[in-house]
Amino acid sequence: MKVLLVQPSRLQADGTVYKNKTRWLLGMTLPYVAALTPPGVDVSIKDDLYEDVPYSEHFDLVGLTCMSHQASRAYQIAAEFRRRGVPVVIGGFHATLAPDEVLQHADAVVVGEAEGCWSRVIEDAASKRLSAVYRSPALSDMRGLPVPRYDLIDLRRYKVPNLPAQTTRGCPYGCNYCEVTQVYGARFRNRPVDEVIEEVKALLALRGRAFRFVYFVDDIFNAHRKHAFAVMEGLLPLKMHWTCLCTANVGDDPEMLALMRRSGCLHINIGMESVGPESLKFVNKRQNHVDKYAGQFANIRRHGIEFSLNVIFGLDGDTTGTFDATVDRLIAYKAPLSFMFILSPRVGLKVRDELMSQGRVDHSDWDRYQSTDVVFEPKNMTREELSEGFWRAQRRFYSLGSMVRRLWPPNRHTLQSLGPNLVFRNAVGRGVHPLSFY
């Protein structure tokens, strides 16, 4: 049996497929699904961003995964394979939260996690008796997970030489702009520490001694303190570097920050989202406290760890003054990097339900749900003011004056951020979002 897994790109405003020669970061989903595929099945992976989709080759099954902004392109790819008589199954966040829509474009849909049902999908496809919907009977207990098949990927296509791994899943916070709780559950599930360390060793061996860098894709690496400490203690002998996502309160834990740095952490990404308490309340970001940001970020910086802050504009507490106020704070925090987005009320999100009940969602043109377009009616400004303020904030944050204030005095950590700052400055100057590089 021959199976093809495809990562769709996205459609641009003119309807063409967005293409590039490289990505910055490698995703984990399809290499992991490939690892779940039973032995004896010939499985391959194609990335639609930089590769041609091999429609003319023979396959017994094609699998796709997509976020909402990739759905239209996923449907195009699925339609062409189905026209050629090849069955198609689609999974991922969008399929999980909009299975009825996705089933109009695929032979089968995987809802939720794949561990408990992917082998059944393969068996049913081999017997030509695919069911419409596949669900795992329960969330994975995170034990015995296979090592993702990164050997199926051309790693030279990725600018940042890190490989994704995972130590936990799930999130209890329930921020209304995020799919994680609906897809992975409202409690944290931890992988056995020894299995995490063995997987990291396998990834480092795959990359070789020149690229000892791992990216932990956990939504909150520091969520379960005891587990995080055990993982980091296991990393110490490996003499590697790593990065992860954390909540802002990691800055309140000097013991954790010290061990992060000792075990090789170079960078953490933090969902700050807003500097306005009312905006944080609107998205149910109760774990963030604006009055603590300055101290938290200063503590991270003092421990020699680079960090990036995510910001969402267009929240109901935002006004036209929010853009400059946010950049002022980011500069004061000496934030090395910031990724700014416009609120995107994607399918299945609580914030979408709330805005739709108020008649404030414009449409379901998923191509525009990539967090750079305004697809809803803001509360305290016009659509035009939101869009203009969003791009103005990006340009100001990545201006030369801002870079000097944020990255001075120079040291090896600020110099590490200089390259991305210059790349992103050039991008936003051309109206290209830094996210496009990923």
C-alpha positions, 0 to 999 in steps of 0.5 A: 500500500502506498500513502502520500501525506501532504502539507497544503500551502495557502491561496493568495488574494489573487487565487494563486498558490503561495510558493517559496523555496524554503520554510523557517520552521519544520512542522511536526504533524505529518512526520508524526502521522508517518511514524504512526503508519503501520509497518509495510506501508510505503509512506511519503511526505510532500510540502506544497509550499516548496514542492510540486504535489505528485498527482500523476503518481499512484497512491492508495490513500492521500492524507492532508492536514490543515489550519483554517487559512489552508483549507481552500488549498487543501480542498483543491488538492483533495479534489484533484486526487479524488478526480483521479480516483484516489481516496482522501482523508483530511485531519488537523484543527480545521477538520476537527472543528468543522468536520461536516464542511470538510467531508464535502471535500474528502472521503474521510475526516480524522477528528481530534488526535490520530493515535487511536484511529490512524491505523484503522484509517489505513486498514479501511483504505486498504480494504476500500471501505473508508468510513466518513469520520474517524475519532480516537476512543480516548485522548492519548495517554502520551506513552509509547509515542513513536519518533516522527519520521523526519527522515522523510523530509528534506531538512535542507529546506528549513532555515532554522536547524531545529527539530520539533518534539513534544513533552505535554499536550492539553491546556486548561486555560480556555483562551477563547481565540485558541483551538488547543483546549477543544482539540487536545483537552482541558488538562495537561497530559505528560509524556514519560520523561525517559521517552522524551529524552530518548526521542531527543537523542534520536533527533540529535543523531538525525541532525548530527553534531552540527545542529543540536537544536530541538523545538518543544512544541508544547503549548505551555512547556512550563505548565507542569513544573515538576515534569518540566524540571525532570525533562530539563534535568534529562537534557543537561548531559546532552549539551544541546540547545532548545526553544519552547513556548511558555506562559509569562509567569515563567518570569516569576520562577528564577529557579526554572529560568536558571535550569532552562538556561543551564540545559540549553534553552536559547529562546522562549515564545510567550503569548502576551497578547495584549497590554490592556487588562480589558482586552485580556479579559475579553479573550479570557487570558486570565493567566496574564497580568499586565502589571507583572510583565515588566518584571517577568520579562526583565527576569527572563532577560537577566537569565540570558534567554532570548524571548519573543512576545505574541500580540493580538490586535482588534480585541474588544478592549482595544482602541486606536491608541492601543497600537502605539501604547503596545509598541511603547511597552514592547520597547520598554520591555526590551522585547527582542522579537514580537509577532503581531496578529489581527484577531482571527475568529476561526471556525469552532472558536468561542470568540467566533461564536460570540462575535457571530451572535452579535452579527460582527463576523463578515464571512467564512472565506478561510483564505483570509483567516490568517491573522493579517486580514480584518474579517470582523467588525471591531468594537472601538474602531473601524476595519480600516483603522484596525488594519492600518494600526496593525501594519503601523505597529509592525513597522514601528517595532521593527524600525531602526530606532526601536531595534537600537533601544531594544537590543542595546547594549549588545551581547551574544543574546541581542546579537542573536536577535539582530538577524531576524529583526533585520529580516522582519524589518524588510518584510513589514516594509514590503507589507509582508507579515513575519509569519510568512517566513514560517 
